[in-house]
């Protein structure tokens, strides 16, 4: 049970990180548009931030697959999906 609670907290943290990175991209774009940073610096910071966003999304996707595998394993276990006569469709 504590693993389930921890996974919820991890998803919340990942969501917060996504929001933080989206805000960073917005700030970088504004700085570039206002002339605060040059094109090279804008491109570098933008690329690094987008890479960080992608890495965060991959972690979230892998987590969903991981927990989905556990659920499928439970349904295949004796007394799993057939216990109540329900189907998995």
C-alpha positions in Angstrom: 0.0 0.0 0.0 2.8 2.4 0.8 4.2 1.9 -2.7 0.9 3.0 -4.1 0.9 6.1 -2.0 4.5 6.9 -3.0 3.6 6.5 -6.7 0.9 9.2 -6.3 3.4 11.5 -4.7 5.9 10.8 -7.4 3.3 11.6 -10.1 2.5 14.8 -8.3 6.2 15.8 -8.2 6.5 14.9 -11.9 3.5 17.1 -12.7 5.0 19.9 -10.7 8.3 19.5 -12.6 6.4 19.6 -15.9 4.7 22.9 -14.9 8.1 24.3 -13.7 9.7 23.4 -17.0 6.8 24.9 -19.1 7.2 28.1 -17.1 10.9 28.1 -17.8 10.4 27.7 -21.5 8.0 30.7 -21.4 10.5 32.9 -19.5 13.3 31.9 -21.9 11.1 32.9 -24.9 10.2 36.2 -23.3 13.8 37.0 -22.6 14.7 36.2 -26.2 11.9 38.3 -27.6 12.8 41.3 -25.3 16.5 41.0 -26.3 17.7 39.8 -22.9 19.5 36.8 -24.4 20.8 36.1 -27.9 19.5 33.4 -30.2 22.3 30.9 -29.4 21.6 31.1 -25.7 17.9 30.9 -26.3 18.3 27.8 -28.5 20.6 26.1 -26.0 18.4 26.8 -22.9 15.3 25.8 -24.9 16.8 22.5 -26.1 18.0 21.6 -22.6 14.6 22.4 -21.0 12.7 20.4 -23.7 15.1 17.5 -23.1 14.3 17.7 -19.4 10.6 17.7 -20.1 10.9 14.7 -22.3 12.8 12.8 -19.6 10.2 13.6 -17.1 7.4 12.4 -19.4 9.3 9.1 -20.1 9.5 8.4 -16.4 5.8 8.9 -16.0 5.0 6.7 -19.0 7.3 3.9 -17.7 5.6 4.1 -14.3 2.2 3.6 -15.9 3.4 0.6 -17.8 5.0 -0.8 -14.7 1.8 -0.5 -12.6 -0.2 -1.8 -15.5 1.9 -5.0 -15.6 1.2 -5.5 -11.9 -2.5 -5.2 -12.4 -2.5 -7.6 -15.3 -0.5 -10.0 -13.1 -3.2 -9.8 -10.5 -6.0 -10.4 -13.0 -4.2 -13.5 -14.2 -3.7 -14.8 -10.7 -6.0 -17.6 -9.4 -9.2 -15.9 -8.2 -8.4 -12.8 -10.2 -10.7 -11.7 -13.0 -12.8 -14.9 -13.1 -13.6 -14.7 -9.4 -16.6 -12.4 -9.8 -17.5 -13.5 -13.3 -16.4 -10.2 -14.7 -14.5 -9.9 -18.0 -11.5 -7.6 -18.6 -13.0 -6.1 -21.8 
